């Protein structure tokens, strides 16, 4: 509590099949808020640490990727990927977004981070 948390869930593959454009959309939505100390942006992924480092070398992102944490998605009953939960400072979930969510994520963060 006390921060806005953008919690995203990704199924990432080691090949080019991963849709880099989607993650870039998340990055674009987060960019205006990058200097905010009260915003935490996490990407829960199925890859191990080595694969995450390799991915980040080729595709830097504003999300802090959490490797080997995919089972965490069950806690939030995530069934579509990518998915994004926005958790407000009180611990409530004012937004559950899926797919290409850039504009929706930007609007939600503008509302929560005036």
N, C-alpha and C positions, 0 to 999 in steps of 0.2 A: 504494500500500500504506500501511497505517496508519490508514485510515478505513473505515467501513462506507459503501458506495455503493448507493443505491437508484436504479437506472437504468431508467426507464420509456420505453416507445415508444408514440407516439400517432399515429393518422391523424386530423388535425383538419381540419374544413371551416369555411368562413367563414359557414355558415348555422347555424340552430338545431338542425340534425341531429346536431351533436356532443353526445354524452351527458355533459352537465355533471355529472350525478349520479355517474358513475363516478369522475371526477377528484375530486369532493368526498369520495368514499370513501377515496381515497388520502390526501387531506389529513387526514381524521379519523384514519387509521392513523398518520400521521407526527406529528400534533400533540403527543402525549405525549413525543416525543423532540426537539422543536424546539430546546431549549436545548443539545443535545449538539453539542460542537465536532467530534466524531469521526464525524458523520453528514453525508453529502452526498446530496441528493436531486435528481436531474436528470430532466427530461422531454424526450426527443428528439422533435421534431415536424417535420412537413413544411412548415409555414408560414414565410413570410419574416419578418424582424424587425418590419416595420410591422404585419403581421397578428397577430403575437404580442402586441405592445403593445396593440392594439385588444382582443384576447381578454382580456388581463390586466386591462384597465380594467373590463371587465364581470364577470370571473370571477377574482378573485385566487386564487392557489394557493400552497401550501407548496413546490411543485416549482420549481426554477429551470429555465425552459423554454429549450431550446437550438434556435434557429430554423434552418431550412434544413439540417438535419443528418440527414434521414431515411435517406439512403443508409448511414449508420452502422449501421442495423439489420441490414444484410447481414453485418456482421462477427460478429454473434451469432446469425445464421440465424433471425431473428425472422420468423414467418409468421402470427401472430395478434395482433390489436390490440384494446385495449391489452395490452401485455405488460410484465412487470416482472422484472428481474434484481436479486437482492440479492447484492452482492459483499462478502465478509468482509475483515477487516484483513490477511489473508494473500494476498488476491487470488483466493480460491476462490469459486465460485458455489453457496452452500448452498440457494438457492431460485430457481426460475423459475416465475412465477405469471402467469396470464392472466385477463382479464375483471375481474369484481368481486372484488377481492382483499383488501379492507379487513381482515377478521379474520385471514386468513393472513399478511398483511404485518405486522400488529401482533404476532402470535405469534412470527414470525421475528425481528423487531427486539428483542423482549423477551429472546429467547434469546441474541442476539448482543451486546446492550447492557445488561448486568445493572446 
